[in-house]
Amino acid sequence: MDATILLLLLQDGVVNGAIYALIALSLVLVFTVTRVILIPQGEFVAYGALTLASLEAGTLPGTVPLLLGLGALAFLADCAETRPTMSGRVLLRLALRDLALPIVVAAIAWFLAPMKPGLVVEILLTLAIVTPMGGFLHAVAFRPLAHASVLVLLIASVGVHLALTGLGLVFFGAEGSRTPPLSEASFPAGPLLVSGQSLWMIGLTLAIIVALWLFFSRTLLGKALIATAVNRLGARLMGIAPSLAGRLSFSVAAFIGALSGVLIAPLTTVYYDTGFLIGLKGFVAAIIGGLASYPAAAAAAILVGIIESVASFEASAFKEVIVFMAIIPVLLWRSLRSAPIEDEE
Amino acid sequence: MTVPMLEAENLSVAYGKVEAVRGVSLRVEPGRLVTVLGANGAGKTTLLNALMGVLPARGRIRFEGRDVARLPVEARVAQGLSLIPERRELFSTMSVEDNLKLGAFRFRNTGSKGGDLEEMYRLFPRLAERRRQHAGTLSGGERQMLAMARALMGRPRLLMLDEPSLGLAPLIVAEVMRTVARLRDEGVAILLVEQNARAALQIADHGYVLDGGSVVLQGDSRTLQGDARVVETYLGTLAVDEAPPSRAASGR
């Protein structure tokens, strides 16, 4: 392996690592706020990519009926949850959020999809379709378990992942899809050729990181999320409902997942079950960061991307094995270094 | 007759089969300071947690005439009920100022405003000096100040305090008690749970004595201060200073 190849591999690793970083950040966010290890994060990625591909092809994406169905289920779950404080105003707010919003998004998608409105509109539409699913899933599958242990939440998470993968197969079929790149441009940089697509990926990743940082440090809602992560009871006593924090963090995760899907769709053919492996690599990075530190998770994600690209060059058959094995020394080091972590808050 | 600020009727809380609070009834009138006394394990903290909705309870709880017994914690906060728990439950990795700002979270979507940061810094000057510091780095007294200021940012109509003197030096205890009394004078109804019975009775209007989960005695604080059983059990005959009895220091 000479220097040029190494540079190429590094470039590849950093670009993939950017996606893993986005996923790792949302896993850390969801875990610290709700204690849920969000296995279905990869499904948001696949849904984002496949939804965009459908829109590209001028067809109504399969995620649209799924969004409507999830919204209806979430409406029922929300009604059950808010029964003690139910009033006309509450019911109206729930109906707007769980029923009207998906219907409006679906109507826009149904109207625009055959017109092929162009990549930018299609990407925005994709984000609008997938993002609300995060909050709906939280209301349907996780909020009723809010007091359960981390293990029970993990099992529920696996269940949701399996369900979403199956639904992905139903709605998108077994064929994979690919979308055109965000930019056809490429720039020579020494021995390397930097594609516009990879610049978009790194740029958008950085933009999301900055946006998250601003959200957490400058807005009361962002601080409320951190407060819930730091001290759940303290947050409740300030009137910050765990369900609000949970819904918000799941929505952010779904948004980031969908955006990641949009970004990888031009690079690789995405199938209904592709998301899982991508999500798992983000998970490796999040674990290296201890499921608690955002900067450590992001840095680890870049490392995972680089390990993956070097491994796929040196020993491509063992690519995944090597990536996932990287987690073992980290877990060893972490468990030797830290006192046993108590399961519950 | 005015509507009581808080009224609990026949309230019971059970941990599994053990009843920690048995059929307690109490009321807090608007603008009054009511204290709940009792030894360790008498059910004081459990009672407050049940009133706040942190623990499920049987019985009736009315806040300003409205039934709140089935509402979750957040909905009770939204109505103006506030609890400063024994462990304070601060956001330790966040700055003092962020802790205070989050205290006003319940006004986020309403037209009205929460408490004023500058007002809190006037009330608790130490917090102003430490506004950028993490809450976790504060001393015990400062933590209690922050917990009180954070609760006040939510402009509570009834403030419940669980052992605000716990683990604090006598001078600080006196300061905390003065602040609590001043809040009452400003019109906030207060329910104060204390092991430091002497300090609590000095500022309270009315008191309840809890033993084994039930109210065994109640009356206005002057009567309680003179009651032989209270003096013997909770005040001690020799206690002359503000220091909490040794029970409080060792008890947790």
Chai-1 contact restraints between the chains, C-beta under 6 A:
chainA,res_idxA,chainB,res_idxB,connection_type,confidence,min_distance_angstrom,max_distance_angstrom,comment,restraint_id
A,P84,B,R70,contact,1.0,0.0,6.0,A-B,restraint_1
A,P84,B,L71,contact,1.0,0.0,6.0,A-B,restraint_2
A,T85,B,A75,contact,1.0,0.0,6.0,A-B,restraint_3
A,K223,B,D98,contact,1.0,0.0,6.0,A-B,restraint_4
A,K223,B,L102,contact,1.0,0.0,6.0,A-B,restraint_5
A,A224,B,F105,contact,1.0,0.0,6.0,A-B,restraint_6
A,A227,B,F91,contact,1.0,0.0,6.0,A-B,restraint_7
A,A227,B,L102,contact,1.0,0.0,6.0,A-B,restraint_8
A,V230,B,F91,contact,1.0,0.0,6.0,A-B,restraint_9
A,V230,B,T93,contact,1.0,0.0,6.0,A-B,restraint_10
A,N231,B,E89,contact,1.0,0.0,6.0,A-B,restraint_11
A,N231,B,F91,contact,1.0,0.0,6.0,A-B,restraint_12
A,L233,B,E89,contact,1.0,0.0,6.0,A-B,restraint_13
A,G234,B,E89,contact,1.0,0.0,6.0,A-B,restraint_14
A,G234,B,F91,contact,1.0,0.0,6.0,A-B,restraint_15
A,R236,B,V73,contact,1.0,0.0,6.0,A-B,restraint_16
A,R236,B,E74,contact,1.0,0.0,6.0,A-B,restraint_17
A,L237,B,L83,contact,1.0,0.0,6.0,A-B,restraint_18
A,M238,B,L102,contact,1.0,0.0,6.0,A-B,restraint_19
A,M238,B,G103,contact,1.0,0.0,6.0,A-B,restraint_20
A,M238,B,F105,contact,1.0,0.0,6.0,A-B,restraint_21
A,G239,B,E74,contact,1.0,0.0,6.0,A-B,restraint_22
A,G239,B,V77,contact,1.0,0.0,6.0,A-B,restraint_23
A,G239,B,A78,contact,1.0,0.0,6.0,A-B,restraint_24
A,G239,B,F105,contact,1.0,0.0,6.0,A-B,restraint_25
A,G239,B,R106,contact,1.0,0.0,6.0,A-B,restraint_26
A,I240,B,F105,contact,1.0,0.0,6.0,A-B,restraint_27
A,A241,B,E74,contact,1.0,0.0,6.0,A-B,restraint_28
